[in-house]
């Protein structure tokens, strides 16, 4: 799960987006929720993960780092 927090931060930074901008896109009133998520202090629910992935123009699968096995 630790990779999720790192991946959120890395994706946000690669897009040149601030925590405030991501928070606004996700509907949060301020950036503290995003800051806490990136530090692993707040659990990321599936609902939150979907909003964050959409705001970062990616998928929940990419953010979690869990890749589907295409050989099955």
C-alpha positions in Angstrom: 0.0 0.0 0.0 3.0 2.3 0.6 3.6 2.4 -3.2 0.1 4.0 -3.6 1.1 7.0 -1.6 4.4 7.4 -3.5 2.7 6.9 -6.8 0.1 9.5 -6.1 2.8 12.1 -5.3 5.0 11.1 -8.2 2.1 11.3 -10.7 0.9 14.7 -9.3 4.4 16.1 -9.5 5.0 14.7 -13.0 1.9 16.7 -14.1 3.3 19.8 -12.4 0.3 19.9 -10.2 0.3 21.2 -6.6 -1.4 19.5 -3.7 -3.9 22.4 -3.7 -4.7 21.9 -7.3 -5.2 18.1 -6.8 -7.4 18.7 -3.8 -9.6 21.1 -5.7 -10.0 18.7 -8.6 -11.0 16.0 -6.1 -13.5 18.2 -4.3 -11.5 18.7 -1.1 -11.7 22.1 0.6 -7.9 22.3 1.2 -4.7 20.4 0.5 -4.2 18.8 3.9 -6.1 15.6 2.9 -3.8 15.2 -0.1 -0.7 15.9 2.0 -1.7 13.3 4.6 -2.5 10.8 1.8 1.0 11.3 0.3 2.5 10.7 3.7 0.5 7.5 4.2 -1.4 9.0 7.2 -4.8 8.7 5.7 -6.3 5.6 4.2 -7.4 5.9 0.6 -10.8 4.3 0.0 -11.8 3.0 -3.4 -14.0 6.1 -3.8 -11.2 8.4 -3.1 -8.8 6.4 -5.3 -11.1 6.7 -8.3 -11.4 10.5 -7.8 -7.7 10.9 -7.4 -6.9 8.8 -10.5 -9.4 10.7 -12.6 -7.9 14.0 -11.4 -4.4 12.7 -12.3 -5.6 11.4 -15.7 -4.7 7.9 -14.9 -6.3 4.7 -13.5 -6.6 3.3 -10.0 -4.6 0.3 -11.2 -1.7 2.4 -12.3 -1.7 4.3 -9.0 -1.7 1.1 -6.9 1.0 -0.5 -9.0 -1.1 -3.7 -9.2 -0.8 -4.9 -12.7 -3.1 -7.5 -14.1 -1.6 -10.7 -15.4 -2.4 -10.9 -19.0 -1.3 -14.5 -19.3 -4.3 -15.9 -17.4 
